Amino acid sequence: MKASAAGYARAENLRHAIEMLVASEGEGRVLAGGQSLVAAMNMRLSAGDLLVDISRLNELSGVSQEGDTVRIGALTRHAQVGADPIVRARVPLLAAAVAHIAHAAIRNRGTIGGALAHADPAAEFPACALALGAEIHVEGPEGDRSIPAEDFFEDVFTTALEEDEILTALSVPAAETGEVQLIEEVARRSGDYALAGLCLVRRAKGHRVALFSVGPKPILATGAMTALDAGDVDGAVAALTSEIDPPSDTQASAAYRRHLAGVLLRRAVARLEGDRT
């Protein structure tokens, strides 16, 4: 099946891209890496769209550190995120997540902004952003605004982005001394979507736990976080399994995904304990 599009236009700059989205009256779709959008169009899950190509807007790409914050441009490709020395040193969770994302061809074309805006509940980067307490930066006709990751992801493939806004970057707190960031997931085969996945961040002020592929959006497991802060691993697992409502599908049952979430939390905690020794 072939993609169906109402038109294509390459943006000259960010403001030009926003103007085209406004003029499209809700029919515009932002094209960056295209690894999710084009596949959806080929399956006719997204049709009749004006494609606004922002892939050559260099100002939306790259990594920088500004004080205690790491800023990553939306057009930074997955492979670039994984290889960047600032990311590897100050946001190791994102670098570790890249190894779990699909295959090399996808990692070389897909962008971190595209992954966040697409909001696939089985994807790694949205859960990473949630676990890290990231800020998502967007720009529209009324100017720019920042959205906490906790408020950005709303439902399956649904975010707080307005139809005429473009995700431009995300900002993440740089890892503190002694901070540990981990990702665990289980998939049937390398490159497949995870049956269940978990991100764990341990900071001086406490733990943050986010899960993916166990609900309609990435989930911040606040009950498990409270129990981990108190040193109660069994309580954290019990809280975790009670605060998620995973789906059943042809890949795994809800009960199996719930079980996997608890297993992954124990694995991550064991790795944390190993880092203390």
Secondary structure, DSSP 4 states (H G I P E B T S, - for coil): ----EEEEEE-SSHHHHHHHHHHTTT-EEEESS-TTHHHHHHTTSS-SEEEEE-TT-GGG--EEEETTEEEEETT-BHHHHHH-HHHHHH-HHHHHHHTTSS-HHHHHH-BHHHHHHHT-TT-HHHHHHHHHT-EEEEEETTEEEEEEHHHHEEETTEES--TT-EEEEEEEEPPPTT-EEEEEEE-SSTTSPPSEEEEEEEETTEEEEEEESSSSS-EE-HHHHHHHHTT-HHHHHHHHHHS------SS--HHHHHHHHHHHHHHHHHHHHHHH-
